[in-house]
């Protein structure tokens, strides 16, 4: 069986400046940063939805 000690998984999604999802991405990034600050090996799936007029 292969040694997976040094295996890293990296995923990324980004939008261009001014895109409506930019704020949602910043919120999701902040949530992830807080999780990793508490637990460097923590895992999270974070979806942020924003809208206007509620």
Number of C-alpha atoms within 10 A of each C-alpha: 3 4 6 7 6 6 6 6 5 4 4 4 5 9 10 8 8 8 9 12 15 14 14 15 18 12 16 16 14 12 17 16 13 11 15 14 11 9 10 10 8 10 10 9 7 11 10 13 10 9 7 4 3 3
